[in-house]
Amino acid sequence: MGYTLDDKLVVGISSSALFNLTESDAVFRQNGENAYRKYQAEHINDALKPGVAFSFIKRLLSLNNLCEDQCPLVEVIILSRNDPETGLRVMRSIKTHGLDISRAIFSQGKSPYEFMQALHMSLFLSANRDDVVEALGMGFAAGQVIGQPAADLEGTDLRVAFDFDGVLASDESERVFQEGGLEDFHENEALNASNPLEEGRLANFLRALNRIQEIEDALKLKDPQYKQRLRVAIVTARNAPAHERVVSTLRERGLHVNDAFFLGGIDKSTILNVLRPHIFFDDQRGHLEPAADQVPCVHIPFGVLNASPSEQQTSSE
């Protein structure tokens, strides 16, 4: 029987999310594909610098040493628009940086995100918005990285933060807010406080993180001095009384977070700059941009807030 990914947390990542490809992209845009291929060949032994998701991926992979049977808990697979030849620089950079990534799909000129289902991926990260939007449209969990890499590239602790609506849960409540305003939103959430929302695109990713946390919980029981490395937070614009539906949804869906920040419209960057997650997921780019110079961010361009005017009109009819 071949190697299976069924019981692992599998993340697909483009080279543009893992590494800083600003110089390479500039060559491609200004001089075309042949010049780009030549540039990559000439710099094949020059390690690429860390990109937005680098620290998140490195720390996520470090959790593999929690497994006593040496069977990885996490697999990261490169999904690249490069052909195999120009992709060599990416793979050599991975080796130079000591990342435990050995699997890759190179598909010249297009994103290979359609292989996500076959590879049991619960998340796809890319700097290419079009690829992310198309992957979301096919029912996958995907996000566009924005901002800067985490300042602390070394370490084995991992802090992950999520928005709630449109990310871990559906955008059902957000649609009520957009159509009826804050008063209607709060009335709807109070009436449905005990009714869980449908799962959002990143719910399965959180579920996979929770499985790793369960391993850490067991280690903590064996050794009270053990310091748990993975911590998960929700940072949401909801506040009381709308906070109750967050709790009931997580409970009913079997999901768990360590911390929840119900900010009621306070700028999320004020909390994120203290919390310093190694990655933060939100469906509103306006919530991400104030924090993106300090915190690696991922935009989930999904739901009513990211629909075109024509799509918004159709959904309201």
ABEGO torsion letter per residue (X at the ends): XBBBAAABBBBBBBAAAABBAAAAAAAAAAAEAAAAAAAAAAAAABBBBBBAAAAAAAAAAAAAAABAAGBBABBBBBBBABBAAAAAAAAAAAAAAGBBBABBBBBBGBBAAAAAAAAGBABBBBABAAAAAAAAAAGBBBBBBBEBBBABABEABBBBBBBABGAABBAAAAAAAAAAEAAAAAAAAAAAAABBBBBBAAAAAAAAAAAAAAAAAAAAAABAABBBABBBBBBBABBOAAAAAAAAAAAAAGBBBABBBBAGGBBAAAAAAAAGBABBBBABAAAAAAAAAABBBBBBBBEAAABBAAAAAAAAX
